[in-house]
Amino acid sequence: MAHDNSAEFQEVDSISIIQKTSPDTTPIPIALEGLQQVRKFNHTTADDVRIYMALFRIEEKDIDLVVTFNVPLASLGEGIGKADFRTFVETLRIVDYGLFA
């Protein structure tokens, strides 16, 4: 992801398993939190971007579902995206596995 964003700097701060709050068959995700410095919109300096990523392994379909939140810290601040990301990941529910090949 850092490569695709042309990040000048990247670090992984944490990797964790997030327990879901919804009792269903949606896999338990593995989450990553990190930081990238990315030059956006022709800025002369790189912006700090907090990265939140969750990986849902769907073994019966032999695929992975990946969700990412990119939160620019200058405009949104450090705490804004994390709560939204956690809520999204904890409550994501896959209803129709037929959507996946």
N, C-alpha and C positions, 0 to 999 in steps of 0.2 A: 504494500500500500504506500509506503514511504517513497518507493521508486516511482509509482504512478503519479504521486503528488509532486514529484521533483523536490522532495524535502532536502533542505540543506543540513538538517540535524534531525535525529530521531532517537527516542529512547522508550523502552517499555518499563512502566512503573509497577505494574502488577498484573498477575494472571490468577483468575479465581473461578470457582464453580458457583453459579448463581442458582439458589434454590427458587423454584417457581411457586407462585401462590395459587395458581389454578390447577386443580386436580384433573389432569387429562393425559393424553398420550404424547403430548409435545415433549421432545427430548429436553433434558436439562442442559443448559448452555454453558460453555466455557467462555469466560469474558477476559478481555485484555483492556488495560488502560495505559495510555502512553501520551507522549508529547512529540509534536513535529514542529519544525520551523520551516515555513513555506512562504515563498515570495508570490503574492497574489495581486492580480489587477495592476500589473506594472509598477508596484511599489518598489522603492529603492532598498528597503530593508525587509527582512523576513518577518512574518507574523507568527506568533505562537498559536498553535492549534492543538487543543486537547482531543485525543482520539479515543473513542470508546468502540469496541468491537466485540460482537458475540458470535460464537460458532455453535450452531445446532446440528449435530450429526444425525442424519436420518438414514440409519443403517439399512432398513428394509428397502429403501429406494436407492441405496448406494450413492447418496449425494450429501452435500453440506449446504445449509442455509446460513449465510453470513449477513449480519446487520451491522452497520457502522454509523456512528454519529461523529461528525467533525465539528468541533465547537471552537470558533475563533475567540481567543481569550480577551483580546483588546475590546471587542464590542459586547461580548456576553458575560465575561467574568468566569472565574474558576468553578463556581458551584452550580451554575444554571443547568448545563447539559447533563451532568451526572445523575441527578434525580429523575429527569425525564427518561434517560437511557435505562436506568434500573427499573422504572415502572414499565416501560415498553417490554424489556426482556423478561421480567418476572410474570407478566400477564399475557405474553404472546401465546396464542393458541392456534395450532394448525388443525383445521376442521376437515379439510378435504385433501388427503394425501395423493389423490389422483391428479393434482396440479403438477406433481413432480414426475418426470419421466421414469 
